[in-house]
């Protein structure tokens, strides 16, 4: 099966769900979310049997914009799994969702909430295959515009509206930087295609052209600023805490995992293009400065938080910092075959990040629904009322902090090891301080669950789907902690 | 004169664009701001036309100035927005904004200063060049993977010495850039769905 069928099928699924929602009048819209995740599961099953260009279609213009290498397969699978879990989370979250739409008593206005993530998923899958800045930009905008809607979806909730406006304005600003940067790159090189760009750079390097290409560097810097918005890193990280706190929980989970991964895959492809034949460009130094700023902002900002969702927002900035740490070590151990290069480390880290973050959001969504709040104090006494749920949360938080024998530890360890190979000592020392701070703020939640008394808070009844997902994700967090081979195999090592 | 006129026209339209842009931010009445955006777009359209991109220039006026900004004006007037009152601009805010702009401009001057204007390599767009390019367009090559037919509208009008820019844009869009175009279709669908679901009123 040609690979581009995957996105076409995903889009078709989204359109079918949109139309089905309009013509099938049911009281509960849960079946839409279930049908959506089942459909995406089928697309995920088709992913391994898809193939890149065959002899019949290899001169089609689509292959100027679409590639199907191992990285594309990995990130398409990543987007699909994230979206499936987010849809399942939305099914259990629909009580809150419908309360803040135009008709609070019914679920009539929540139908689109299940088809929009599918379109965003198609955008992320296209991004994973990006081969040209023009195509990548359109795919990125598809993802971003879908998120504008998803963030503001609970429009009778002031927090959600505020988050939507903030995300819209800052998103438009970052898009401006991105387009302006792309224009400069086009002006400097005369092409937007990644292959042609790196060919041109190789020729320039061979001719020993005088000095660095400043217009190109200016464009690269602007594109980097635009992309840091998507991955949630400095200098465009200011939106994260407010938007994460205000948006509906499944959207926040989708933003923090799906959108970040989509940003990183584009960033990696872009850096490959620029750095492959011109490794002397002063880009990695800039990346390291961004790493340090991101780590400081995320980790120190998280310490003072009392709202758990906001805390997860800062933690997502901190994780972006660790991912950037691996990325700014760009390819140093490439000559040592047994080690992972920085792209593989980023992919690995993103998988561990997916598992623990989505797990935490599943639990947070249930606490929000049944205890009515998202503060850390809403987790008080969870250890007494729901020991198993509290146990799962403890494992997930320990993994985020990087306690050994959890998936998060392996990810952080790999990120540090590539950075050590590259000798980025300044960034490493900041990252160590950040990781130590992480122990403090993640364990604040653990303390609330096990040491604080629940003041009449009810025990939480976890619905069937959530309980399966939570056990799966917690199990995976523990499993990958001492047996990371499955992920290593997935990232192609 | 032949050298002076294009650059004079460029400076006039560039100045118009800049003036419009500054006025959008500086004016406090929303209707005036919207009119300033129109000015800015007209300047941009002028720049496009001086670059021989007639189609883009006309579309800029038809779509942005004519349709979108008029829609904006209607909405502003229907909502009856008042002139922004209250909090006068703080000195610190202006200073911060200006210093950001200044930093950006200094950066730009540095980049542009390091790279003096390149010599115009392209000869002016005249009939002889159009006839030559008509022949190039019909032949398949690495630079031109999607040749146009020998009796197509593009070739005909190039041979007559007029620029078929609508056809050229269309040809590019529906051959080479067909895939991003379809992605844009999905994007527009999502935007439509979003607008409807975010602005939907209670069904009676």
HADDOCK unambig.tbl for C-alpha pairs under 7 A between the chains (distance, minus, plus):
assign (segid A and resid 61 and name CA) (segid B and resid 175 and name CA) 6.98 0.50 0.50
assign (segid A and resid 61 and name CA) (segid B and resid 176 and name CA) 5.51 0.50 0.50
assign (segid A and resid 62 and name CA) (segid B and resid 179 and name CA) 5.74 0.50 0.50
assign (segid A and resid 102 and name CA) (segid B and resid 201 and name CA) 6.65 0.50 0.50
assign (segid A and resid 102 and name CA) (segid B and resid 202 and name CA) 5.76 0.50 0.50
assign (segid A and resid 103 and name CA) (segid B and resid 202 and name CA) 6.33 0.50 0.50
assign (segid A and resid 135 and name CA) (segid B and resid 180 and name CA) 5.28 0.50 0.50
assign (segid A and resid 138 and name CA) (segid B and resid 180 and name CA) 6.60 0.50 0.50
assign (segid A and resid 138 and name CA) (segid B and resid 183 and name CA) 6.76 0.50 0.50
assign (segid A and resid 138 and name CA) (segid B and resid 184 and name CA) 6.56 0.50 0.50
assign (segid A and resid 139 and name CA) (segid B and resid 183 and name CA) 6.84 0.50 0.50
assign (segid A and resid 142 and name CA) (segid B and resid 187 and name CA) 5.06 0.50 0.50
assign (segid A and resid 145 and name CA) (segid B and resid 191 and name CA) 6.89 0.50 0.50
assign (segid A and resid 146 and name CA) (segid B and resid 190 and name CA) 6.46 0.50 0.50
assign (segid A and resid 149 and name CA) (segid B and resid 194 and name CA) 5.58 0.50 0.50
assign (segid A and resid 153 and name CA) (segid B and resid 198 and name CA) 6.70 0.50 0.50
assign (segid A and resid 214 and name CA) (segid B and resid 111 and name CA) 5.71 0.50 0.50
assign (segid A and resid 215 and name CA) (segid B and resid 111 and name CA) 5.88 0.50 0.50
